[in-house]
């Protein structure tokens, strides 16, 4: 699935419009501990979190994830959004909890189960 399709299907808000959503999504990682995400997230996954500080952008860049989905209607400040755009990281916002978003992402990416 492509990131732009996932954004549409989940009705996510794209906070970094200068960043293209035309890239593959192969999975997801849900976590708020940055060191855990650094150690475990894989390229082309979406990172589902409630973290919204500038260090999330650095973690996303290093891991090669497809996008950061910030949950519970939380919005990063303008400095974080600007840094994400500068680094080419798609930053998305969801109204639902991380649990709900992760479940929906999983069902979309793996409809046959996994």
C-alpha positions in Angstrom: 0.0 0.0 0.0 1.1 3.6 -0.7 1.3 6.2 2.1 -1.2 8.5 0.3 -3.8 5.6 0.3 -3.3 5.0 4.0 -3.8 8.7 4.7 -7.0 8.7 2.7 -8.4 5.5 4.2 -7.6 6.6 7.8 -8.7 10.2 7.2 -5.4 11.4 8.6 -4.4 15.1 8.6 -1.2 15.7 6.6 0.7 18.3 8.6 3.7 18.5 6.2 2.1 19.2 2.8 5.6 19.9 1.2 6.4 16.2 1.8 5.3 13.7 -0.8 3.1 10.8 0.4 4.0 8.8 -2.6 6.0 6.0 -1.0 5.3 2.4 0.1 4.1 1.4 3.6 5.1 -2.1 4.6 4.1 -2.1 8.3 3.8 -0.1 11.4 5.5 0.4 14.7 3.7 1.7 17.8 5.8 3.1 20.6 6.7 6.2 22.5 10.2 5.4 23.8 12.6 6.8 21.2 15.4 4.3 21.9 12.9 1.4 21.3 11.8 2.9 18.0 15.4 3.4 17.0 16.2 -0.2 17.7 13.0 -1.8 16.3 11.3 0.3 13.6 12.1 -0.6 10.0 12.2 1.5 6.9 8.9 2.1 5.1 6.8 1.5 8.3 4.6 4.1 9.8 5.4 5.1 13.4 2.3 5.5 15.6 3.0 7.6 18.7 1.9 10.4 21.0 5.3 11.9 21.0 5.5 15.3 19.3 8.9 16.8 20.1 11.6 17.6 17.6 13.6 14.4 18.4 10.9 12.3 16.8 11.9 13.8 13.4 15.5 12.7 14.0 14.4 9.2 14.9 12.2 9.0 11.8 15.0 10.1 9.6 17.5 7.6 11.0 15.1 4.7 10.8 13.8 5.5 7.4 10.1 5.2 8.4 7.5 6.3 5.9 5.7 8.7 8.3 5.0 9.6 11.9 1.4 9.4 12.9 0.7 11.4 16.0 -2.4 10.2 17.8 -5.2 11.5 20.1 -5.5 14.8 18.1 -2.1 15.9 19.3 -0.4 18.5 17.1 3.3 19.1 17.1 4.4 22.7 17.3 5.5 24.7 14.2 9.2 24.1 14.8 8.7 20.3 14.7 6.5 20.6 11.6 9.1 22.8 9.9 11.9 20.4 10.8 9.9 17.4 9.4 9.3 19.2 6.1 13.0 20.2 6.0 14.0 16.5 6.5 11.3 15.1 4.2 9.5 13.3 6.9 5.7 13.0 6.5 4.0 14.1 9.8 0.4 13.0 10.1 -2.3 13.5 12.8 -5.0 11.1 13.9 -7.9 11.8 16.3 -8.0 8.2 17.5 -5.7 6.6 20.2 -2.6 4.8 19.2 -4.3 1.5 19.9 -7.1 2.3 17.5 -4.8 3.6 14.8 -2.5 0.6 15.0 -5.4 -1.8 14.7 -6.8 0.0 11.6 -3.3 0.2 10.0 -2.8 -3.5 10.6 -6.2 -4.5 9.1 -5.5 -2.4 6.0 -2.0 -3.7 5.4 -2.7 -7.3 6.4 -6.3 -8.1 5.6 -5.7 -11.8 5.7 -4.1 -11.6 9.1 -0.5 -12.0 10.2 
